[in-house]
Amino acid sequence: MHRHFLKSTLVAGAALAVLAACGTQGEERTSETRPTKAAVPAPPEKKTVQGLPGMPPVLDPKDVYAADRPNKLSPVVKGFPSRVYVPNTESDTVSVIDPKTYEIIETIPVGRQPQHVVPSWDLKTLWVNNNRGHTLTPIDPKTGKAGKEVKVHDPYNLYFTPNGKYAVVMASLDRELVFRDPHTMDRKKTVPVSCYGVNHADFSLDGRYFIVSCEFSGELLKVDTEKMKVVGQQRLPFEGAMPQDVKVSPDGKRFYIADMMAHGMWVLDGDKFTQPTLLPTGKGCHGLYVGRDSREMYVSNRGEGTVSVFDFTRNKLTKKWDLPDGGSPDMGGVSADGKVLWLSGRYDAEVYAIDTRTGAQLARIPVGSGPHGLAVYPQPGRYSLGHTGIFR
C-alpha cells in the first residue's frame, strides 16, 4: 500500500510537472508573439466624409471632382451623343452644336428668355430654364427631342441637392429659393430671401450646405441643405459688387465667386463664412469651370474677351488667353475628354471653342441672340448638381 501510494504520488507529480511545463510554454509563446503583433503597422485609418443623408459617398475627401476624370462617363449617359446646347435668351431657342464638326445641327424653339440648360440630378434630362416664360422645357439628351413644358415661376437657374431629393429653383426676381420635386417640379418648400438676384451656387464637400450669390445686391447666402434654411448672409466688401458663378475648390476648403464688377474672384472659407478676399482676374469676371484633372480652373472674363487660368495647387493665376477677335465669353463647360472649353459669347451671338492645353481658339460659331448658359453634354460624373453642369 505504501509502494502504491508512492507510485501514485510520483505519477501525479509528473502530471503536474507536465501541466506546469505546458502552462509555462504557453505563456512564453504568448510573450514571444506579442512584440511581433505590435510590430505590424496598423492599416491607415481611411478618412470618411459624413455627407448629407442619402447622398452618394464622397469618392475622395481631397477631391470633390474625383468622379469627373476624362471620359469617365456614367453608364446612364454612355449612349448619348456628344452635343453642345446653347440657350439664346433673345431668340427663345436652343442651338444644338455637333462638337466634332463645330456646326449647328438643330435649333429647338423653347419658352421666353431661356437662361441656362441644366442636366438633371439623375443625368437623364436637360432642363431649359425659360425665365420670363415661367416654364422649364425638358430635352431628352439621348434623342435631342424636347418634351412638354412644365410650369415653374421665375426659373432663372436650377440646381439639385446632392442626395437628389430636391430641385432648387433660383427665382431671381421673386427673391426666393424654391425647393421642388426633381422630376415633376412640384413646389415643396419656398424659402424667401432678403437679398436681390439669387442666381448661382455650389455645394460643400459633404453636401450639407451651399453658397449662393445674389447678383443685384452684392451679397452671399449660406443655406443649410437638409433644413432648407438660410443660415448665413453677408454683403461683399466692394461697392457695386455683382457676384456671378460659384465653384468649390477640389479639397472643399474654399469657394470661389466670380464678380463682374469687382473684376475678379472672391475667395471664401465656406465653413466659417467669414469675409472673403478678392483675387483680380480680368474685366467682367463671370464663369468658373474646373478642368478634368482638378488642378486648374478656367475663368471667363466677359468684359475683355479673355480666359484666366487658376492653378489650385499653386493658389495663383498662371495664364491668360485672349480670344483673337475679342468677344464676350460667358457661361459654358468642358468637353468630356477635357481638351476643349466651350463658352457662349453673350453679346456677340456666338460660341467659342478653346483648346485647354494652349488657349488657342478652335472655333467661333454663330448662334442665336443673347447666348447664355451653355451646356456641354454628356460629361463625366455620377450625378449632377445643376447649373450648366456641376458633376460629382
Salt bridges, closest charged atoms under 4 A:
ASP63 OD2 - ARG69 NH2 2.60
GLU90 OE1 - ARG112 NH2 3.96
ASP92 OD1 - ARG112 NH1 3.09
ASP122 OD2 - HIS183 ND1 3.97
ASP154 OD1 - ARG132 NH1 3.27
ASP174 OD2 - HIS153 ND1 2.65
GLU176 OE1 - ARG187 NH1 3.70
ASP202 OD1 - ARG392 NH2 3.08
GLU219 OE2 - ARG235 NH2 3.81
ASP245 OD2 - LYS247 NZ 3.41
ASP245 OD1 - HIS387 NE2 3.62
ASP251 OD2 - ARG254 NH2 3.68
GLU296 OE2 - LYS319 NZ 3.34
GLU304 OE2 - LYS320 NZ 2.87
ASP330 OD2 - HIS286 NE2 3.41
ASP330 OD2 - ARG302 NH1 2.63
ASP330 OD2 - ARG346 NH1 3.68
ASP330 OD1 - HIS372 NE2 3.67
GLU350 OE2 - ARG364 NH2 3.07
ASP355 OD1 - ARG357 NE 3.34
